[in-house]
Amino acid sequence: MNGKQRVFKMLKGERIRACSVFATEFWALNRRGYSLKKFLEDPDGMLPLIVQEAQSIDSDIFFFLAGLTCLPMLALGARYEFPEKGAPYSETPIVRDPGDLEDLDLGKIAVDERVKKIWEVARKLSRILKDKVVAVNVRAPFTQAAQMVEPENFMRLLHKDEKYVFELIEKSTEIFMAYGLPFIENGVEMIYISDPTASGDLISRKHFEKYVLPTLKKVVSVIREKGVPVLLHICGDIGDRLDLIREIGPDIMSVDHKVDLQKAGEVLGEEICLAGNVDPSEVMEYGSMEEVERKAQECIEKAGNRKFLLLPGCEISPNTPIENIKTFLTVGHGA
């Protein structure tokens, strides 16, 4: 049974051991000494390299574009700095006032050559990695809204200008749809939504319920109606909002290593597949193989007899030892 079969059988409720190491294109490129900037300049040329790295490990899911969630912002005219290592970061906010928000032309996304090429490359990758699930990362509207005005400013707006925050989130939702849905049309079989700004480490449950819950329910529903499962990941401690996440209804909920896995499973219920949550840094990158094995087994035991995807608590570093990755996957697949 291959990785794709394991994941989809598990999602249907079969008692299958599925496992992924949260490896991304950023992981693959950096292992070979290439940057995200180089990939964006020549995605077709870099594709064989990414494929080789993805096929070198028996991970059921390969996560694509986790390092390039800024792509729709680039299409809209934002400027980003691309370091040799690490994710790109915004030089200046694309939205400085409500007037800037109104002036954004979302039609630019569909005609941007970089975006069109990435849609095409995602289609090719999904076909080549036919034995794995390729999950394409699209930034959640709440986190996208924060990036549009700069996160620190956004946090202040949450307390000072509710109307403007809702306008930002509404526009971000439109951006999500314009950029994210064409991946499905190009054959991608899973959408990975990342929403780090919705973390309990950053915003209250009250703000989550007001600003995050309605929007995530909407985008998750639209994607699932198209027959594609959704994997949602929110960084940090989200223990106080798990019941709200159950309302959102993703197919898979990936939780950070800060979250109590047993409690998460109890609150999320049986319909949602729980995923997590070995520490990607302390254990996966810096721990011994014995520690990786022990922590992975602990996660499996805490999850109990339910739909469960063994996964690190977040994306892994390119410096994660391959021996630790293989140990993790061996435990996850029950070998």
Secondary structure, DSSP 8 states (H G I E B T S, - for coil): --HHHHHHHHHTT----EE----BHHHHHHHTT--HHHHHH-HHHHHHHHHHHHHTS--SEEEESTT-TTHHHHHTT--EE--SSS--EESS-S-SSHHHHHH--THHHHH-HHHHHHHHHHHHHHHHTTTSEEEEEEE-HHHHHHHHH-HHHHHHHHHH-HHHHHHHHHHHHHHHHHHHHHHHHTT--EEEEE-GGGSTTTS-HHHIIIIIHHHHHHHHHHHHHTT--EEEEE-S--GGGHHHHHHH--SEEEE-TTS-HHHHHHHH-SSSEEEEEE-IIIIIITS-HHHHHHHHHHHHHHH-SS-EEEEESS---TTS-HHHHHHHHHHHTT-
